[in-house]
Amino acid sequence: GDLNQKYPLIKNELLNSGIASFVCRTSTPLTEIWSDTWSIVWEGKNPNDKTDFIHLSADEGLVKTAGLQIIQGRDMNLSEFPTDSSAVLLNEKAAKAMGFKNAVGQLIRNGDQTFHVVGVIKDFILGSPYEPIQPVFIEGSKSHNNFNVINIKLSDRNGIGDNMKKTVMLFRKYNPDYPFEYHFVDQAYAVKFDETKRTDNLAALLADLTILISCLGLFGLASFVAAQRTQEI
C-alpha cells in the first residue's frame, strides 16, 4: 500500500507518541533468509572465491532496533551521515571471509553499486540455528527503494497490549486499504527451536517410560522372591 511513501510520518508518530523506542526498515524479516549471493567483490578477493553471503538491505538504526552488538565502527545513520545510503554492515563471519582485520572504510562492490563499510556486527542467528552462521552483508538504502518490513522496538513505558492497540490504529490511519499484518520476532525466533523442543519432550517421555518399565520389573522380581520365601517358610 502506501507504507513506503508514508513511512517517515509513521516512524515519527511511532517515536513521538511513545509507542516505539526505535524503528527501522529492512528488505527481509530479521528471522528469515530471502536472498544470498557470491558476486560481491572487495579488494584482494581471490577470483575463484565463491563464498556465499546472506544479503539484505536496511535504512538506518538496525543495530538498536534489533538489539545487535557493534564490534567495529558504528550503525548506519542517515540523519548524521547522508552518505550512509551507500553504507554497509558486515557480520564477523563476513569480515573474516573478506580478510579484513579492520573492515571500516573498506569498499565493496555488489553488481554496479559500490558500498563503504561503516560497521561490523557480532554474529547472530538469522536462518537455521542448526547450521553454521553464514557471512551477512547488509546494504544501505541506496540499493532498495521499497522495503518489505518495518521493524518496531516497542517502548517499555507502556504495556504490549496498549502499544499494539495504538500501533494498529496508526497503521489504519496511514494505510487504510490494507490490513495491519504483524509478527513478534521472539515468537518467530522460537519456532526455529520447535523441533528441538519436540525431541526433548519425546526423549523425556521415553526416559519416564523406561523408568516405569524398570520399576515394574523390579516390583515383579520382588514379588516373585517374596513368594518363594513364603513357600520356604
C-alpha positions as a Markdown table, in Angstrom:
| # | Residue | x | y | z |
|---|---|---|---|---|
| 1 | Gly | 0.0 | 0.0 | 0.0 |
| 2 | Asp | 1.2 | 3.5 | 0.9 |
| 3 | Leu | 3.5 | 2.4 | 3.7 |
| 4 | Asn | 6.8 | 3.2 | 1.9 |
| 5 | Gln | 5.6 | 6.6 | 0.9 |
| 6 | Lys | 4.3 | 7.5 | 4.3 |
| 7 | Tyr | 7.0 | 5.8 | 6.3 |
| 8 | Pro | 8.6 | 9.0 | 7.6 |
| 9 | Leu | 5.3 | 10.1 | 9.0 |
| 10 | Ile | 4.6 | 6.7 | 10.5 |
| 11 | Lys | 8.1 | 6.5 | 12.0 |
| 12 | Asn | 7.9 | 10.0 | 13.6 |
| 13 | Glu | 4.5 | 9.3 | 15.1 |
| 14 | Leu | 5.6 | 5.9 | 16.5 |
| 15 | Leu | 8.6 | 7.5 | 18.2 |
| 16 | Asn | 6.9 | 10.8 | 19.3 |
| 17 | Ser | 3.8 | 9.1 | 20.7 |
| 18 | Gly | 5.9 | 6.8 | 22.9 |
| 19 | Ile | 4.8 | 3.6 | 21.2 |
| 20 | Ala | 8.3 | 2.7 | 20.0 |
| 21 | Ser | 11.8 | 3.4 | 21.1 |
| 22 | Phe | 13.4 | 2.5 | 17.8 |
| 23 | Val | 12.1 | 1.9 | 14.2 |
| 24 | Cys | 13.9 | 0.8 | 11.0 |
| 25 | Arg | 13.1 | -0.8 | 7.7 |
| 26 | Thr | 14.6 | -3.9 | 6.1 |
| 27 | Ser | 14.2 | -5.8 | 2.9 |
| 28 | Thr | 13.5 | -9.1 | 4.7 |
| 29 | Pro | 12.3 | -10.2 | 8.2 |
| 30 | Leu | 15.0 | -10.5 | 10.8 |
| 31 | Thr | 14.4 | -14.2 | 11.3 |
| 32 | Glu | 14.4 | -15.3 | 7.6 |
| 33 | Ile | 16.8 | -15.5 | 4.7 |
| 34 | Trp | 15.4 | -14.3 | 1.4 |
| 35 | Ser | 18.5 | -13.6 | -0.6 |
| 36 | Asp | 22.1 | -14.7 | -1.0 |
| 37 | Thr | 24.9 | -14.0 | -3.4 |
| 38 | Trp | 28.5 | -14.9 | -4.1 |
| 39 | Ser | 29.0 | -12.0 | -6.6 |
| 40 | Ile | 30.2 | -9.5 | -4.0 |
| 41 | Val | 33.7 | -8.0 | -4.8 |
| 42 | Trp | 36.3 | -6.5 | -2.5 |
| 43 | Glu | 39.9 | -5.5 | -2.7 |
| 44 | Gly | 42.1 | -8.6 | -2.7 |
| 45 | Lys | 39.4 | -11.0 | -3.4 |
| 46 | Asn | 40.5 | -14.3 | -5.0 |
| 47 | Pro | 38.8 | -14.6 | -8.4 |
| 48 | Asn | 38.0 | -18.2 | -7.5 |
| 49 | Asp | 36.4 | -17.3 | -4.2 |
| 50 | Lys | 32.7 | -18.4 | -4.2 |
| 51 | Thr | 31.8 | -17.5 | -0.6 |
| 52 | Asp | 28.1 | -17.3 | -0.3 |
| 53 | Phe | 26.9 | -14.1 | 1.5 |
| 54 | Ile | 23.4 | -13.7 | 3.0 |
| 55 | His | 22.2 | -10.4 | 1.6 |
| 56 | Leu | 19.6 | -7.9 | 2.9 |
| 57 | Ser | 19.1 | -4.1 | 3.0 |
| 58 | Ala | 18.3 | -1.7 | 5.8 |
| 59 | Asp | 17.8 | 2.1 | 6.1 |
| 60 | Glu | 19.2 | 3.1 | 9.5 |
| 61 | Gly | 19.1 | 2.2 | 13.2 |
| 62 | Leu | 19.0 | -1.5 | 12.6 |
| 63 | Val | 21.6 | -2.2 | 15.4 |
| 64 | Lys | 19.5 | -0.5 | 18.2 |
| 65 | Thr | 16.2 | -1.7 | 16.8 |
| 66 | Ala | 17.2 | -5.4 | 16.7 |
| 67 | Gly | 19.5 | -5.3 | 19.7 |
| 68 | Leu | 22.6 | -6.2 | 17.7 |
| 69 | Gln | 26.1 | -5.7 | 19.0 |
| 70 | Ile | 28.7 | -3.5 | 17.2 |
| 71 | Ile | 32.2 | -4.9 | 17.1 |
| 72 | Gln | 33.8 | -2.2 | 14.9 |
| 73 | Gly | 32.6 | 1.2 | 13.7 |
| 74 | Arg | 29.0 | 2.2 | 14.0 |
| 75 | Asp | 25.5 | 1.7 | 12.8 |
| 76 | Met | 24.0 | 3.3 | 9.7 |
| 77 | Asn | 22.7 | 6.8 | 10.5 |
| 78 | Leu | 21.2 | 8.8 | 7.6 |
| 79 | Ser | 20.4 | 11.9 | 9.6 |
| 80 | Glu | 24.0 | 12.5 | 10.6 |
| 81 | Phe | 25.7 | 10.8 | 7.6 |
| 82 | Pro | 23.6 | 11.1 | 4.4 |
| 83 | Thr | 26.2 | 9.0 | 2.5 |
| 84 | Asp | 25.1 | 6.1 | 4.6 |
| 85 | Ser | 22.6 | 5.3 | 1.9 |
| 86 | Ser | 25.6 | 3.6 | 0.3 |
| 87 | Ala | 27.0 | 2.2 | 3.6 |
| 88 | Val | 27.2 | -1.5 | 4.5 |
| 89 | Leu | 27.3 | -3.5 | 7.7 |
| 90 | Leu | 29.1 | -6.8 | 7.9 |
| 91 | Asn | 28.8 | -9.6 | 10.5 |
| 92 | Glu | 32.0 | -11.0 | 11.9 |
| 93 | Lys | 31.9 | -14.0 | 9.6 |
| 94 | Ala | 31.7 | -11.7 | 6.5 |
| 95 | Ala | 34.6 | -9.6 | 7.7 |
| 96 | Lys | 36.7 | -12.7 | 8.3 |
| 97 | Ala | 35.7 | -14.2 | 4.9 |
| 98 | Met | 36.9 | -10.9 | 3.2 |
| 99 | Gly | 40.2 | -11.0 | 5.2 |
| 100 | Phe | 39.5 | -7.6 | 6.9 |
| 101 | Lys | 41.2 | -7.0 | 10.2 |
| 102 | Asn | 39.8 | -3.5 | 10.2 |
| 103 | Ala | 36.8 | -3.5 | 7.9 |
| 104 | Val | 35.6 | 0.1 | 8.5 |
| 105 | Gly | 36.2 | 2.2 | 5.4 |
| 106 | Gln | 36.7 | -0.7 | 3.0 |
| 107 | Leu | 34.9 | -0.5 | -0.4 |
| 108 | Ile | 32.8 | -3.4 | -1.5 |
| 109 | Arg | 31.0 | -3.7 | -4.9 |
| 110 | Asn | 27.8 | -5.6 | -5.5 |
| 111 | Gly | 26.8 | -5.5 | -9.1 |
| 112 | Asp | 27.1 | -2.0 | -10.4 |
| 113 | Gln | 26.9 | -0.4 | -7.0 |
| 114 | Thr | 29.8 | 0.4 | -4.6 |
| 115 | Phe | 29.3 | 0.5 | -0.8 |
| 116 | His | 31.6 | 1.5 | 2.0 |
| 117 | Val | 31.8 | -0.4 | 5.3 |
| 118 | Val | 30.7 | 1.6 | 8.4 |
| 119 | Gly | 30.5 | -1.2 | 10.9 |
| 120 | Val | 30.9 | -4.8 | 11.9 |
| 121 | Ile | 28.3 | -6.5 | 14.0 |
| 122 | Lys | 28.6 | -9.6 | 16.2 |
| 123 | Asp | 27.4 | -12.8 | 14.5 |
| 124 | Phe | 23.7 | -13.7 | 15.2 |
| 125 | Ile | 21.4 | -16.4 | 14.0 |
| 126 | Leu | 19.4 | -15.3 | 11.0 |
| 127 | Gly | 18.5 | -18.6 | 9.4 |
| 128 | Ser | 18.6 | -22.1 | 10.9 |
| 129 | Pro | 20.1 | -22.4 | 14.4 |
| 130 | Tyr | 21.3 | -25.9 | 13.4 |
| 131 | Glu | 23.6 | -24.7 | 10.6 |
| 132 | Pro | 26.9 | -22.8 | 10.7 |
| 133 | Ile | 26.4 | -19.0 | 10.8 |
| 134 | Gln | 26.9 | -17.6 | 7.3 |
| 135 | Pro | 28.6 | -14.3 | 6.2 |
| 136 | Val | 26.0 | -11.5 | 6.3 |
| 137 | Phe | 26.1 | -8.4 | 4.1 |
| 138 | Ile | 23.6 | -5.6 | 5.0 |
| 139 | Glu | 23.4 | -2.8 | 2.4 |
| 140 | Gly | 22.2 | 0.7 | 2.9 |
| 141 | Ser | 19.0 | 2.2 | 1.3 |
| 142 | Lys | 20.7 | 3.1 | -2.0 |
| 143 | Ser | 20.1 | -0.4 | -3.3 |
| 144 | His | 16.5 | -0.6 | -2.1 |
| 145 | Asn | 13.7 | 1.9 | -2.8 |
| 146 | Asn | 10.9 | -0.2 | -1.4 |
| 147 | Phe | 11.4 | -2.1 | 1.8 |
| 148 | Asn | 9.2 | -5.1 | 2.8 |
| 149 | Val | 9.4 | -4.9 | 6.5 |
| 150 | Ile | 9.1 | -2.2 | 9.2 |
| 151 | Asn | 10.8 | -3.3 | 12.4 |
| 152 | Ile | 9.4 | -1.7 | 15.6 |
| 153 | Lys | 11.0 | -2.0 | 19.0 |
| 154 | Leu | 8.1 | -1.3 | 21.3 |
| 155 | Ser | 8.6 | 1.1 | 24.2 |
| 156 | Asp | 8.6 | -0.4 | 27.7 |
| 157 | Arg | 6.9 | 2.6 | 29.1 |
| 158 | Asn | 3.5 | 1.1 | 28.2 |
| 159 | Gly | 2.2 | -2.5 | 28.2 |
| 160 | Ile | 2.4 | -4.5 | 25.0 |
| 161 | Gly | -1.4 | -4.6 | 24.7 |
| 162 | Asp | -1.7 | -0.8 | 24.9 |
| 163 | Asn | 1.2 | -0.3 | 22.4 |
| 164 | Met | -0.3 | -2.7 | 19.9 |
| 165 | Lys | -3.7 | -1.1 | 20.1 |
| 166 | Lys | -2.2 | 2.3 | 19.3 |
| 167 | Thr | 0.0 | 0.8 | 16.5 |
| 168 | Val | -3.0 | -0.8 | 14.8 |
| 169 | Met | -4.9 | 2.5 | 14.9 |
| 170 | Leu | -1.8 | 4.3 | 13.5 |
| 171 | Phe | -1.4 | 2.0 | 10.6 |
| 172 | Arg | -5.1 | 2.1 | 9.8 |
| 173 | Lys | -4.8 | 5.8 | 9.7 |
| 174 | Tyr | -1.9 | 5.9 | 7.2 |
| 175 | Asn | -2.7 | 2.8 | 5.2 |
| 176 | Pro | -6.5 | 2.2 | 5.5 |
| 177 | Asp | -6.9 | 0.0 | 2.4 |
| 178 | Tyr | -4.7 | -2.8 | 3.7 |
| 179 | Pro | -4.9 | -5.0 | 6.9 |
| 180 | Phe | -2.3 | -4.5 | 9.5 |
| 181 | Glu | -0.1 | -7.6 | 9.5 |
| 182 | Tyr | 2.4 | -8.0 | 12.2 |
| 183 | His | 4.6 | -10.7 | 13.8 |
| 184 | Phe | 6.6 | -10.8 | 17.0 |
| 185 | Val | 10.3 | -11.5 | 16.4 |
| 186 | Asp | 10.7 | -13.6 | 19.6 |
| 187 | Gln | 7.8 | -15.8 | 18.6 |
| 188 | Ala | 9.2 | -16.3 | 15.1 |
| 189 | Tyr | 12.6 | -17.0 | 16.5 |
| 190 | Ala | 11.2 | -19.6 | 19.0 |
| 191 | Val | 9.7 | -21.5 | 16.1 |
| 192 | Lys | 13.2 | -22.3 | 14.9 |
| 193 | Phe | 13.6 | -24.4 | 18.1 |
| 194 | Asp | 10.3 | -26.3 | 17.9 |
| 195 | Glu | 11.9 | -29.4 | 16.5 |
| 196 | Thr | 14.4 | -29.5 | 19.4 |
| 197 | Lys | 11.6 | -29.0 | 21.9 |
| 198 | Arg | 9.6 | -31.9 | 20.4 |
| 199 | Thr | 12.8 | -34.1 | 20.5 |
| 200 | Asp | 13.4 | -33.1 | 24.2 |
| 201 | Asn | 9.8 | -33.9 | 25.1 |
| 202 | Leu | 9.9 | -37.2 | 23.3 |
| 203 | Ala | 13.2 | -38.1 | 25.0 |
| 204 | Ala | 11.8 | -37.2 | 28.4 |
| 205 | Leu | 8.7 | -39.3 | 27.7 |
| 206 | Leu | 10.8 | -42.3 | 26.7 |
| 207 | Ala | 13.0 | -41.8 | 29.7 |
| 208 | Asp | 9.9 | -41.8 | 32.0 |
| 209 | Leu | 8.6 | -44.9 | 30.3 |
| 210 | Thr | 11.9 | -46.7 | 30.6 |
| 211 | Ile | 12.0 | -45.9 | 34.4 |
| 212 | Leu | 8.4 | -47.1 | 34.7 |
| 213 | Ile | 9.1 | -50.4 | 33.0 |
| 214 | Ser | 12.2 | -50.9 | 35.1 |
| 215 | Cys | 10.2 | -50.3 | 38.3 |
| 216 | Leu | 7.6 | -52.8 | 37.2 |
| 217 | Gly | 10.3 | -55.3 | 36.5 |
| 218 | Leu | 11.8 | -54.7 | 40.0 |
| 219 | Phe | 8.4 | -55.0 | 41.6 |
| 220 | Gly | 7.7 | -58.2 | 39.7 |
| 221 | Leu | 11.1 | -59.6 | 40.8 |
| 222 | Ala | 10.5 | -58.6 | 44.4 |
| 223 | Ser | 7.0 | -60.3 | 44.4 |
| 224 | Phe | 8.5 | -63.5 | 42.9 |
| 225 | Val | 11.3 | -63.6 | 45.5 |
| 226 | Ala | 8.8 | -62.9 | 48.3 |
| 227 | Ala | 6.5 | -65.7 | 47.1 |
| 228 | Gln | 9.5 | -68.1 | 47.1 |
| 229 | Arg | 10.5 | -67.1 | 50.6 |
| 230 | Thr | 6.9 | -67.6 | 51.8 |
| 231 | Gln | 6.9 | -71.2 | 50.4 |
| 232 | Glu | 10.2 | -71.9 | 52.1 |
| 233 | Ile | 8.8 | -70.7 | 55.5 |
